[in-house]
Amino acid sequence: MIFANSQFPIRIVSRPKLSGVGEHWGVQLPNGNVAHLTPSGEQIVTFDDFAQGRQVKEIRPAPQEQYAQIMRRVTLSVQNPGQYRLLDRNCETYATWLIGEKPQSPQVMGVVVLGLIAAFLRFA
């Protein structure tokens, strides 16, 4: 396996957002750095730069058999950056896509559902 001697497992990690509520997601890579998406674009930063002094927690590990594909997606995304979009291309969708899952954002979906419930109650 290519990453057998790596110090860190590839995993989705999160920390509290710097402003507002919610969490900011990224993918910790075998060298400890974190790939993440911000409104400024895709970035690979040190773990400490990602943490910004906040506690980082693991969301879930990536399957080891996916490591090579994950690293290809990381390279591709940094070489061909896309535009950040809150609803469908944010830090969560980026992290889930990187590890080979269906891109999704539980936080955004939660806000949308709450908004729909509030609108329903308001006009019911």
C-alpha angles and dihedrals in degrees: 000000000000095000099038092118096046118127096220134041116236106255144153110255132182141193132184113281115259091235129021126005131309137048134293113223131207140158119250110219129212092266092054096254119125128231112208142157124236131167084270090060140254115340139178110208138164117275090250092051089051092047095051089197093306128117113268120209133189116249095185141321123252118240109264092227088063096054096101092049091046092053090049090053091048091052092045094049094049092047093046106030120194130207121273113242119181097218103041111009109040136126094284097047089046094051094046091047091049093056092047101259129125105281107252141153116211091185094055092044090052092052092047092050092048090049092051092048091049091049091048092050092046094053099033 
